[in-house]
Amino acid sequence: MLRALCSIFCLLLLFSGTINAQSPAPIRALIIDGQNNHGAWPKTTMMIKKYLEDSKRYSVDIARTKFTWQGDDLLSKYPLNDGVVRESKKSGVADPDYKPDFSKYNIVINNFGHGAAPWPDETKVAFEKFVANGGGLVILHAADNSFGDWEQYNKMIGLGGWGDRNEKSGPYVYLNAEEKMVMDPSPGKGGSHGSQHEFSLVVRDTEHPITKGLPKTWLHTKDELYDRLRGPAQNMKILATSFSSKAQGGTDRHEPMIMTIDYGKGRVFHTPMGHADYSMECVGFITVLLRGTDWAATGTVSDSTVPKDFPTIEKSSQRKFD
């Protein structure tokens, strides 16, 4: 009887060990948001959260600043029930109580936007320490518009636009007609874009874990193609670019679309894609978001499978988000 009980106990321990080996602890992710000139931000935050959680690799929390936008309630003034994405040119009001505990997380995903109010100094210092000490960071679309006068933030994101950025912020960075990287210190404002349209991404680094195995060229869904981004660009790699055509109101240059930045011991994944919900429904965007978040959080990409519905050179691909 005693032998039988011992055998059962050993089997239970073995079974428990197998379960634990197959179920690693989830990556702890924090989405930060609350002030953004893009009316779609509440929905896009939930899209990001679901994409990460559906991968079965993440637990995701949200830290939202108090939503004050110069006295306007953007959610009431710009409702999303008609499917139209609107923008406000006003600025957020500082929230002195915005103090997320970044130390609880492996990675932070930034879904702030243009006009976001400065954070408390205590929060800025905590954020700088989090990334410098090895925390991962994801910068999406208008998050590179935020905090133009925050020196360390600009170093984290590599390049940015708007937010009073100019030649003092760093050079314009792009690829020229010969597809060579240019760092142009010319005077001028940082950040612009033409009309929204579908545009192609060209992978420039085919060996990086984020882009490895993806088609060399693929068509992204309707989005804003950011151009004239400028910044410190220190410890930055350009993994993919898009051609900003003057016919679409652009620059006739190859503009950075997927970047990585090393900041201290931390890894940063930055893409200017993701203007609206329909932009984030792109299968290419979803794939790059998951890969980029994995890499920034862990240094590796756990799932390098290319989805069967990944866009091609001629056809974009969307998954409608309910």
C-alpha positions in Angstrom: 0.0 0.0 0.0 2.8 2.3 1.0 4.6 1.6 -2.3 1.5 2.3 -4.3 1.0 5.7 -2.5 4.7 6.6 -3.1 4.3 5.7 -6.8 1.2 7.8 -7.1 2.9 10.7 -5.3 5.9 10.5 -7.7 3.7 10.4 -10.7 1.9 13.5 -9.5 5.2 15.3 -9.0 6.3 14.3 -12.5 3.0 15.5 -14.0 3.2 18.8 -12.1 6.7 19.3 -13.3 5.7 18.6 -16.9 2.8 21.1 -16.7 5.1 23.7 -15.2 7.7 23.0 -17.9 5.1 23.5 -20.6 3.6 26.6 -19.0 6.2 29.2 -18.5 5.4 32.3 -16.5 3.7 34.9 -18.8 5.6 38.0 -19.9 4.2 40.9 -17.9 3.3 43.8 -20.1 2.0 47.3 -19.4 0.2 49.5 -21.9 0.4 53.2 -21.1 -2.1 55.6 -22.6 -4.7 58.3 -21.8 -3.8 61.4 -23.8 -3.6 61.2 -27.6 -4.7 63.4 -30.5 -5.9 60.3 -32.3 -9.6 59.6 -31.4 -9.1 55.8 -32.0 -6.7 55.4 -29.0 -9.1 53.7 -26.6 -9.9 51.0 -29.2 -6.3 50.6 -30.4 -5.2 50.0 -26.8 -7.7 47.2 -26.5 -6.5 45.8 -29.9 -2.9 45.7 -28.7 -3.9 44.1 -25.4 -5.9 41.4 -27.2 -3.2 40.7 -29.8 -0.7 40.1 -27.0 -3.0 38.1 -24.8 -4.2 35.9 -27.7 -0.5 34.8 -28.2 -0.8 33.1 -24.8 2.6 34.6 -23.9 1.5 37.8 -22.1 -0.4 39.1 -19.2 -1.3 42.7 -19.9 -2.3 45.7 -17.7 -3.2 49.2 -18.6 -2.0 52.4 -16.8 -4.1 55.3 -18.0 -3.5 58.9 -17.1 -6.4 61.0 -15.9 -8.1 62.0 -19.1 -8.2 65.8 -19.3 -7.7 67.5 -22.6 -7.9 71.2 -22.0 -11.4 70.9 -20.5 -12.7 68.7 -23.4 -13.8 65.1 -23.0 -12.4 63.8 -26.3 -14.3 60.5 -26.0 -17.6 62.4 -25.8 -16.7 65.0 -28.4 -15.3 62.5 -30.8 -17.3 59.2 -30.4 -16.2 56.1 -32.3 -19.6 54.8 -33.1 -19.6 56.0 -36.7 -16.3 54.5 -37.5 -14.6 57.8 -38.3 -11.3 58.5 -36.7 -10.9 62.2 -35.7 -8.1 64.2 -34.3 -7.8 67.0 -31.8 -5.1 69.6 -31.9 -5.4 70.4 -28.3 -3.0 69.3 -25.5 -3.4 67.1 -22.5 -3.4 68.5 -18.9 -0.7 67.1 -16.6 -1.7 64.4 -14.2 0.4 64.7 -11.0 -0.7 61.3 -9.8 0.4 59.4 -12.9 3.0 57.1 -11.3 2.8 53.5 -12.8 5.1 50.9 -11.1 7.2 50.0 -14.1 9.3 47.7 -12.0 6.5 45.1 -12.0 6.7 44.6 -15.7 9.0 43.1 -18.4 7.9 45.5 -21.1 6.0 48.8 -21.6 3.9 49.5 -24.7 3.5 53.2 -25.3 0.1 54.3 -26.9 0.3 58.0 -26.0 0.2 60.6 -28.7 0.8 64.2 -29.8 0.0 66.7 -27.1 0.3 64.4 -24.2 1.2 66.4 -21.1 4.5 66.0 -19.3 4.7 63.3 -16.6 5.8 64.0 -13.0 9.6 64.2 -12.7 9.4 61.1 -10.4 7.7 59.1 -13.1 10.1 60.2 -15.8 13.1 59.1 -13.6 11.5 55.8 -12.8 10.8 55.2 -16.6 14.4 56.0 -17.5 15.7 53.6 -14.9 13.3 50.9 -16.0 14.5 50.9 -19.6 18.2 51.6 -18.9 18.2 48.6 -16.5 16.9 46.2 -19.1 13.1 46.8 -19.4 11.6 46.5 -22.9 9.8 49.4 -24.6 7.5 49.5 -27.6 6.8 52.8 -29.4 3.8 52.9 -31.7 2.8 55.6 -34.2 2.0 58.9 -32.3 4.0 57.9 -29.3 7.0 59.3 -31.2 5.1 62.6 -31.2 5.1 62.8 -27.4 7.5 64.5 -25.0 9.6 66.4 -27.5 11.6 68.2 -24.8 12.4 65.1 -22.8 16.0 64.3 -23.7 16.2 60.8 -22.5 12.9 59.8 -24.1 14.2 61.1 -27.4 17.2 58.9 -27.0 14.9 55.9 -26.2 12.8 56.3 -29.3 15.7 57.2 -31.7 13.5 59.4 -34.0 10.4 61.5 -33.4 8.2 64.1 -35.0 6.1 67.1 -34.0 6.2 68.1 -30.3 8.4 71.1 -31.3 11.1 68.9 -32.6 13.6 70.6 -34.9 17.3 70.5 -35.8 18.2 70.8 -32.1 16.5 67.4 -31.6 18.9 65.6 -34.0 19.2 65.0 -37.7 16.6 63.8 -40.2 17.3 60.1 -40.9 16.2 58.4 -44.1 17.6 56.3 -47.0 18.4 58.2 -50.2 17.9 57.1 -53.8 20.9 54.9 -53.6 19.3 53.3 -50.5 22.1 54.6 -48.3 21.3 55.9 -44.8 21.5 59.7 -44.5 21.7 61.7 -41.3 20.8 65.2 -42.4 21.2 68.0 -39.8 19.4 70.6 -42.0 17.1 73.1 -40.1 13.4 72.3 -40.1 10.6 70.9 -38.1 10.4 67.2 -37.4 7.5 65.1 -38.5 5.0 65.2 -41.4 2.9 62.9 -43.5 0.9 62.9 -46.7 -2.6 61.5 -47.3 -3.4 58.1 -45.8 -2.9 55.2 -48.2 -1.7 51.7 -48.5 2.1 51.6 -48.8 4.8 48.9 -49.2 7.4 48.0 -46.6 10.9 46.9 -47.7 12.8 44.8 -45.2 16.4 46.1 -45.0 17.7 43.6 -42.4 16.6 40.1 -43.3 18.4 38.4 -40.4 17.0 40.3 -37.4 14.6 38.2 -35.4 11.8 40.8 -35.9 12.0 40.7 -39.7 13.6 37.3 -40.4 11.6 35.2 -42.8 9.2 37.9 -43.8 8.7 38.8 -47.5 11.3 41.3 -48.7 8.5 43.6 -49.7 4.9 43.6 -48.5 1.9 45.9 -48.7 0.6 47.5 -45.5 -3.0 48.6 -45.1 -4.2 52.2 -45.1 -2.1 54.3 -42.7 -0.2 57.5 -42.3 3.3 57.2 -43.7 5.4 59.3 -41.3 8.3 61.1 -42.8 10.9 63.8 -41.9 11.4 62.1 -38.5 14.5 63.3 -36.7 16.2 62.7 -33.4 19.4 61.4 -31.7 19.3 58.1 -33.7 21.9 56.7 -31.3 22.4 52.9 -31.2 19.5 52.6 -33.7 19.0 50.0 -36.5 16.6 50.4 -39.4 15.0 47.1 -40.1 12.5 48.2 -42.8 11.6 51.4 -44.7 8.7 52.7 -46.9 9.0 55.0 -49.8 7.2 58.3 -49.1 6.1 59.5 -52.6 5.6 63.2 -53.3 2.5 62.1 -55.3 1.0 61.2 -51.9 2.3 64.4 -50.2 5.6 62.8 -49.0 9.3 63.3 -49.4 10.4 61.0 -52.3 12.7 59.3 -49.7 12.8 55.9 -48.1 11.5 56.6 -44.5 12.2 54.3 -41.5 9.2 52.1 -40.6 10.7 49.5 -38.3 13.5 50.3 -35.9 15.3 49.0 -32.9 17.2 51.1 -30.4 19.5 50.1 -27.5 19.1 52.3 -24.5 21.4 51.2 -21.7 20.6 47.5 -21.1 17.1 48.0 -22.5 15.7 47.1 -25.9 13.3 49.4 -27.8 11.1 48.4 -30.7 9.7 51.4 -32.7 7.3 51.6 -35.6 5.5 54.7 -36.8 2.7 52.5 -38.2 -0.7 52.2 -36.5 -2.6 55.4 -37.0 -6.1 53.9 -36.6 -7.9 50.7 -35.9 -8.0 49.7 -39.6 -4.2 50.3 -39.7 -3.7 47.9 -36.8 -5.9 45.3 -38.4 -3.1 44.7 -41.0 -1.8 41.2 -40.6 1.7 42.6 -41.3 1.3 45.1 -38.4 0.0 42.4 -36.0 2.9 40.1 -36.9 5.6 42.8 -36.5 4.0 44.0 -33.3 4.1 40.5 -31.7 7.6 39.9 -32.9 8.9 43.4 -31.9 7.3 43.1 -28.4 8.8 39.6 -27.9 12.2 40.9 -29.0 12.1 44.0 -26.8 10.9 42.0 -23.8 13.2 39.0 -24.1 15.8 39.5 -26.8 14.3 36.7 -28.9 11.2 36.0 -30.9 9.3 33.0 -29.6 7.1 32.5 -32.7 8.8 33.2 -36.1 6.0 31.6 -38.1 4.8 33.8 -41.0 1.0 33.7 -41.1 -0.6 32.2 -44.2 -2.6 35.4 -44.6 0.5 37.6 -44.4 0.3 40.4 -47.0 2.1 40.1 -50.3 3.9 42.5 -52.5 0.7 43.2 -54.4 -2.1 42.7 -51.8 -2.6 43.9 -48.2 -4.3 41.7 -45.7 -6.6 42.6 -42.8 -8.2 40.8 -39.9 -11.3 42.7 -38.8 -11.3 43.4 -35.0 -14.6 43.1 -33.3 
